[in-house]
């Protein structure tokens, strides 16, 4: 027989979630329904599976979902850490000479220790089920039984740039669970965990792009190179296989590249010679328009075999 989760979990007089396996029999369990607040009985007979039942009769409609949700959150808060799912980003790119490359940045599932963890803590305009701190990094944890993270909340999490894992328990609500099996699902396993906002996604995207670029360069040259035309607004160079974009703007010329210490030193030298300034807001270097041709010439000298208009 499949029993509802309300029959397996309830709240004790201190407000803690308890399994029917860990309380006294009958009314002496002193437990109540987390949804409606009515008292429940711990039925621990010889024939039927042990379960909680409302002492006044029929169970309330949402008790199963509420009990499971609270039980999972309690386990996470008291765990001190949990296993996060793997993180994978792929990149496919095509060089203008016809070569292509594929790159994959992968981080396997791993255990993280929480420095602190709180339930239902407000962050900006949202309230994650669980907010865990890993050093200065805030990680959201959502427990989904029947209600999953919707588009509005996902957008808010992306705006906050807060890594967030959702744990899908929707297939568990009619299975027999106890503390040990629920802990295995919520804490140790990653089978039911998914990233809403992936941790370190930008760095993984850059890594996958660089791997794809390396893979493309390793292939033999297939086609004629694309040359630069001065009238075009943006040119992409590769210096030591690192992407460098030169863009003409109405008020100057910018250089942008994913952060790399060696490339950054090269651009600093160009900035000292050409009057360039770092713009923290846009994370690029801005040069006077009059040095556009000089910048293109210098970057061409420094670049790998290819530069191309994008």
C-alpha positions as CSV (number, residue, x, y, z in Angstrom):
1,X,0.0,0.0,0.0
2,X,1.2,3.5,-0.8
3,X,0.7,5.9,2.1
4,X,0.7,9.7,2.0
5,X,3.6,11.6,3.5
6,X,1.4,13.1,6.2
7,X,1.1,9.6,7.6
8,X,4.9,9.4,7.9
9,X,5.8,12.9,9.1
10,X,4.3,15.4,11.5
11,X,5.3,18.3,13.8
12,X,5.9,17.7,17.6
13,X,4.9,20.1,20.3
14,X,8.3,21.9,19.9
15,X,7.6,22.6,16.2
16,X,10.1,20.0,14.9
17,X,9.3,17.6,12.1
18,X,9.2,14.0,13.4
19,X,9.0,10.6,11.6
20,X,6.3,8.2,12.8
21,X,9.1,5.8,13.6
22,X,10.6,8.1,16.2
23,X,7.5,9.1,18.3
24,X,5.3,7.4,21.0
25,X,2.3,5.5,19.9
26,X,-1.2,7.0,19.6
27,X,-2.1,10.4,21.0
28,X,1.0,10.2,23.3
29,X,3.1,11.3,20.4
30,X,1.8,14.8,21.0
31,X,2.1,15.7,17.3
32,X,0.0,17.8,15.0
33,X,-0.5,18.5,11.3
34,X,1.8,21.1,9.8
35,X,-0.9,22.2,7.4
36,X,-4.0,22.7,9.5
37,X,-2.7,22.5,13.0
38,X,-5.0,19.6,14.1
39,X,-3.6,16.9,16.4
40,X,-2.6,13.6,14.8
41,X,-2.3,10.0,16.0
42,X,0.7,7.9,15.5
43,X,-0.7,4.6,14.4
44,X,1.9,1.9,14.9
45,X,0.0,-1.4,14.4
46,X,1.1,-4.9,13.4
47,X,-0.8,-5.1,10.1
48,X,-0.7,-1.7,8.3
49,X,2.4,0.4,7.8
50,X,3.0,2.9,10.5
51,X,1.6,6.3,9.8
52,X,0.1,9.5,11.2
53,X,-3.7,10.2,10.9
54,X,-5.8,13.1,11.9
55,X,-7.4,12.5,15.3
56,X,-10.7,14.1,14.2
57,X,-11.0,12.2,11.0
58,X,-10.2,13.1,7.3
59,X,-6.7,14.4,6.5
60,X,-6.5,18.0,5.2
61,X,-5.8,18.5,1.5
62,X,-2.2,19.8,1.5
63,X,-0.8,18.1,4.6
64,X,1.4,15.6,2.6
65,X,3.2,18.3,0.6
66,X,3.7,20.6,3.6
67,X,5.1,17.8,5.8
68,X,7.6,16.7,3.1
69,X,8.6,20.3,2.4
70,X,9.3,21.0,6.1
71,X,11.1,17.7,6.6
72,X,13.4,18.3,3.7
73,X,14.2,21.8,4.9
74,X,14.9,20.7,8.4
75,X,17.3,18.0,7.2
76,X,19.2,20.6,5.1
77,X,19.4,23.2,7.9
78,X,20.8,20.5,10.3
79,X,23.1,18.8,7.8
80,X,25.9,21.3,7.7
81,X,26.4,20.7,4.0
82,X,25.2,18.7,1.0
83,X,26.3,17.4,-2.4
84,X,25.8,19.8,-5.3
85,X,25.1,18.4,-8.8
86,X,27.6,18.5,-11.6
87,X,28.1,21.6,-13.6
88,X,28.6,21.3,-17.4
89,X,28.9,24.0,-20.1
90,X,29.6,23.3,-23.8
91,X,30.7,25.5,-26.6
92,X,30.7,25.1,-30.3
93,X,32.5,27.6,-32.5
94,X,33.5,28.1,-36.1
95,X,36.5,30.0,-37.3
96,X,36.2,32.1,-40.5
97,X,38.6,29.7,-42.3
98,X,36.1,26.9,-42.0
99,X,37.6,25.1,-39.0
100,X,35.3,24.3,-36.0
101,X,35.9,23.3,-32.4
102,X,34.0,21.9,-29.5
103,X,34.7,22.5,-25.8
104,X,33.2,21.2,-22.6
105,X,33.9,22.5,-19.1
106,X,32.8,20.0,-16.5
107,X,32.8,20.0,-12.7
108,X,31.6,16.8,-11.2
109,X,29.2,16.6,-8.3
110,X,30.9,17.6,-5.0
111,X,30.2,18.0,-1.3
112,X,30.2,21.5,0.1
113,X,30.3,22.5,3.8
114,X,28.0,25.4,4.8
115,X,29.5,28.1,6.9
116,X,25.9,29.0,7.8
117,X,22.5,28.0,6.7
118,X,19.0,29.6,7.3
119,X,15.5,28.8,6.3
120,X,13.2,31.3,4.6
121,X,15.7,34.2,4.8
122,X,14.8,37.3,2.6
123,X,17.2,38.1,-0.1
124,X,16.3,41.2,-2.1
125,X,12.8,40.6,-3.4
126,X,12.8,36.9,-3.0
127,X,12.8,34.4,-0.1
128,X,14.6,31.1,-1.0
129,X,13.5,28.0,0.9
130,X,17.1,27.7,2.2
131,X,20.0,30.2,2.1
132,X,23.4,28.7,2.6
133,X,26.6,30.6,2.9
134,X,29.9,29.2,1.5
135,X,32.4,31.9,2.5
136,X,31.0,35.1,1.0
137,X,29.0,33.1,-1.6
138,X,25.3,32.8,-1.0
139,X,23.7,29.6,-2.4
140,X,19.9,29.2,-2.7
141,X,18.3,25.8,-2.2
142,X,14.7,25.3,-3.3
143,X,12.6,22.2,-2.3
144,X,9.9,21.4,-4.9
145,X,7.1,19.0,-4.0
146,X,4.3,20.4,-6.1
147,X,5.4,24.0,-6.7
148,X,8.6,24.6,-8.7
149,X,10.6,27.8,-9.2
150,X,8.6,29.9,-11.7
151,X,9.9,32.2,-14.3
152,X,9.6,35.3,-12.2
153,X,11.6,33.9,-9.3
154,X,14.2,32.4,-11.7
155,X,14.6,35.9,-13.3
156,X,15.1,37.4,-9.8
157,X,17.7,34.7,-9.0
158,X,19.6,35.4,-12.2
159,X,19.4,39.1,-11.5
160,X,21.0,38.5,-8.1
161,X,23.5,36.1,-9.7
162,X,22.9,33.7,-6.8
163,X,23.7,30.1,-7.5
164,X,20.6,28.1,-6.8
165,X,19.8,24.3,-6.7
166,X,16.3,22.9,-6.9
167,X,15.5,19.6,-5.3
168,X,12.7,17.8,-7.1
169,X,10.7,15.7,-4.6
170,X,7.5,15.5,-6.7
171,X,7.9,11.8,-7.3
172,X,8.5,11.1,-3.6
173,X,5.2,12.2,-2.1
174,X,3.5,8.8,-2.4
175,X,6.6,6.7,-1.6
176,X,7.4,5.3,1.8
177,X,10.0,7.5,3.4
178,X,11.8,7.8,6.7
179,X,14.6,10.1,7.9
180,X,17.4,8.0,6.4
181,X,15.9,7.6,2.9
182,X,14.9,11.3,2.8
183,X,18.3,12.4,4.0
184,X,20.0,10.3,1.2
185,X,17.8,11.9,-1.4
186,X,18.1,15.5,-0.1
187,X,21.7,15.6,1.1
188,X,23.9,12.9,-0.5
189,X,22.3,12.1,-3.8
190,X,22.2,14.4,-6.8
191,X,19.6,12.4,-8.8
192,X,16.8,14.9,-8.0
193,X,18.9,18.1,-8.0
194,X,19.1,20.6,-10.7
195,X,20.7,24.0,-11.2
196,X,18.4,27.0,-11.5
197,X,21.4,29.3,-11.6
198,X,24.7,27.5,-12.1
199,X,27.6,28.2,-9.8
200,X,30.6,29.8,-11.6
201,X,28.7,29.7,-14.9
202,X,30.6,32.6,-16.5
203,X,34.0,31.1,-15.8
204,X,32.8,27.7,-17.1
205,X,31.5,29.4,-20.3
206,X,34.9,31.1,-20.8
207,X,36.7,27.8,-20.2
208,X,34.5,25.9,-22.6
209,X,34.9,28.6,-25.3
210,X,38.7,28.5,-24.9
211,X,38.7,24.7,-25.2
212,X,36.6,24.9,-28.3
213,X,39.0,27.5,-29.7
214,X,42.0,25.3,-28.9
215,X,40.3,22.4,-30.5
216,X,39.6,24.4,-33.7
217,X,43.2,25.6,-33.9
218,X,44.5,22.1,-33.7
219,X,42.8,21.2,-36.9
220,X,44.5,21.7,-40.2
221,X,43.8,24.9,-42.1
222,X,40.9,24.4,-44.5
223,X,40.1,27.7,-46.1
224,X,41.4,31.1,-47.0
225,X,41.7,33.6,-44.1
226,X,39.3,36.4,-43.8
227,X,40.9,39.9,-43.9
228,X,40.1,43.0,-42.0
229,X,38.3,46.0,-43.7
230,X,38.8,49.4,-42.1
231,X,35.1,50.3,-42.6
232,X,33.9,47.5,-40.3
233,X,33.0,48.3,-36.7
234,X,34.4,45.2,-34.8
235,X,37.4,43.0,-35.4
236,X,38.3,39.9,-33.4
237,X,41.9,38.9,-32.8
238,X,43.3,35.9,-31.0
239,X,46.5,36.5,-29.0
240,X,48.0,33.3,-27.6
241,X,44.6,31.8,-28.4
242,X,42.8,34.3,-26.2
243,X,40.0,36.3,-27.7
244,X,40.5,40.1,-28.1
245,X,37.8,42.4,-29.6
246,X,38.5,45.8,-31.1
247,X,35.3,47.8,-31.5
248,X,34.8,51.3,-33.0
249,X,32.3,53.4,-31.1
250,X,30.9,56.9,-31.8
251,X,33.2,58.3,-29.1
252,X,36.3,56.1,-29.3
253,X,37.7,52.6,-29.7
254,X,37.3,49.9,-27.1
255,X,39.2,46.7,-26.4
256,X,37.5,43.8,-24.6
257,X,38.8,40.4,-23.7
258,X,37.9,37.8,-21.1
259,X,40.2,38.3,-18.2
260,X,43.7,36.8,-18.6
261,X,46.7,38.1,-16.7
262,X,49.1,37.9,-19.7
263,X,46.7,39.5,-22.2
264,X,45.8,42.2,-19.6
265,X,49.5,43.2,-19.3
266,X,49.6,43.5,-23.1
267,X,46.6,45.8,-23.2
268,X,48.0,47.9,-20.3
269,X,51.1,48.6,-22.4
270,X,48.9,49.6,-25.3
271,X,46.9,51.8,-23.1
272,X,50.0,53.6,-21.8
273,X,51.1,54.3,-25.4
274,X,47.8,55.1,-26.9
275,X,45.9,56.9,-24.1
276,X,43.6,54.1,-23.2
277,X,41.6,54.0,-19.9
278,X,40.0,51.1,-18.1
279,X,36.2,51.4,-17.7
280,X,35.2,49.3,-14.7
281,X,31.4,49.7,-15.5
282,X,31.8,48.1,-18.9
283,X,34.9,46.0,-18.2
284,X,36.7,47.2,-21.2
285,X,39.5,49.7,-22.3
286,X,38.5,52.9,-24.1
287,X,41.0,54.6,-26.5
288,X,40.7,57.8,-28.5
289,X,39.3,57.2,-32.0
290,X,42.5,58.6,-33.6
291,X,44.5,55.6,-32.5
292,X,42.2,53.0,-34.2
293,X,44.5,52.2,-37.1
294,X,47.5,52.0,-34.7
295,X,45.7,49.7,-32.4
296,X,44.7,47.4,-35.3
297,X,48.3,47.3,-36.5
298,X,49.7,46.5,-33.0
299,X,47.1,43.8,-32.3
300,X,47.7,42.3,-35.7
301,X,51.5,42.0,-34.9
302,X,50.7,40.3,-31.6
303,X,47.9,38.1,-32.8
304,X,47.8,34.5,-34.0
305,X,47.4,33.9,-37.7
306,X,43.8,35.1,-37.8
307,X,41.8,38.3,-37.2
308,X,38.3,38.6,-38.6
309,X,35.3,40.9,-38.7
310,X,32.3,40.0,-36.5
